[in-house]
């Protein structure tokens, strides 16, 4: 379980990881995701992921899917998503994992 990994172990994973708390605020973010997005971890922590960090209409469906999963209303755990970026787009495959204390982990692999 990703909750059991300390920050150093989370940073060692070869794919991006973002942990959202029950209010969908960034609770954890690994180095791989920071490097791939250019977002500094300290700027993301505590901020609403879909309001500040991954804002935009193109992320609305992802936000709804993650919220439904977090509330136990959706069983879909994996899906493809394209994050809009300043220069083009970033095609990804996302796996959702349930953490403790109503946390949700987004495991993000880029194509």
C-alpha positions in Angstrom: 0.0 0.0 0.0 1.3 3.4 -0.9 0.4 4.8 2.5 3.1 2.5 3.9 5.9 4.1 1.9 7.9 7.0 3.3 8.6 10.0 1.1 12.0 8.6 0.0 10.5 5.3 -1.2 7.6 7.2 -2.9 10.2 9.4 -4.7 12.0 6.3 -6.0 9.0 5.0 -7.9 9.4 5.3 -11.7 5.9 6.8 -12.2 4.2 9.8 -10.9 2.2 9.6 -7.7 -0.2 12.1 -6.2 -2.1 11.5 -3.0 -5.3 13.4 -2.4 -7.0 13.8 0.9 -10.7 13.5 1.5 -11.2 17.0 0.2 -9.1 16.3 -3.0 -6.2 18.4 -1.8 -2.7 17.3 -2.5 -1.4 15.4 0.5 1.7 13.9 -1.1 3.4 14.2 -4.5 6.5 12.2 -5.5 9.6 13.5 -7.3 8.8 11.8 -10.6 5.5 13.7 -10.9 7.1 17.0 -9.9 9.8 16.6 -12.5 7.4 15.6 -15.3 5.0 18.4 -14.6 7.4 21.1 -13.5 5.3 21.7 -10.3 7.3 22.2 -7.2 6.0 19.9 -4.4 5.9 22.6 -1.8 3.6 24.7 -4.0 1.2 21.8 -4.5 0.9 20.4 -1.0 -2.4 21.4 0.7 -3.9 22.9 -2.5 -7.0 21.6 -4.2 -5.7 19.4 -7.0 -8.5 20.0 -9.5 -8.9 23.6 -8.5 -5.3 24.8 -8.5 -2.8 22.2 -9.6 -4.6 20.4 -12.5 -7.3 23.1 -13.1 -9.2 23.4 -16.4 -12.3 22.1 -18.1 -10.4 19.2 -19.7 -9.7 17.8 -16.3 -13.3 18.0 -15.2 -14.1 14.3 -16.1 -11.0 13.2 -14.2 -12.0 15.2 -11.2 -15.5 13.6 -11.2 -14.1 10.1 -11.6 -11.6 10.6 -8.7 -14.3 12.1 -6.5 -16.7 9.2 -7.2 -13.9 6.7 -6.5 -13.0 8.4 -3.2 -16.7 8.3 -2.1 -17.0 4.6 -3.1 -19.5 5.4 -5.9 -17.3 4.2 -8.7 -15.5 0.9 -9.3 -13.4 2.1 -12.2 -9.8 2.0 -11.1 -7.9 2.6 -14.3 -8.4 4.9 -17.3 -6.5 7.0 -19.8 -6.4 10.7 -19.6 -4.8 13.6 -21.5 -3.5 16.4 -19.3 -3.4 19.8 -21.2 0.0 21.4 -20.9 1.4 24.8 -22.0 3.1 23.1 -24.9 0.8 20.4 -26.2 -0.7 17.6 -24.1 0.4 14.8 -21.9 -1.2 11.4 -22.6 -1.3 9.3 -19.4 -2.6 6.0 -18.0 -3.9 6.5 -14.4 -4.5 3.9 -11.8 -6.5 4.9 -8.6 -5.6 3.3 -5.3 -7.5 3.7 -2.1 -5.4 4.8 0.9 -6.2 5.0 4.5 -8.3 7.9 6.0 -10.2 8.4 2.7 -7.1 9.2 0.7 -6.8 8.4 -3.0 -3.6 7.9 -4.8 -3.3 8.7 -8.5 -0.5 6.5 -10.1 0.3 8.3 -13.3 2.2 6.7 -16.1 3.0 8.7 -19.3 2.9 7.2 -22.7 
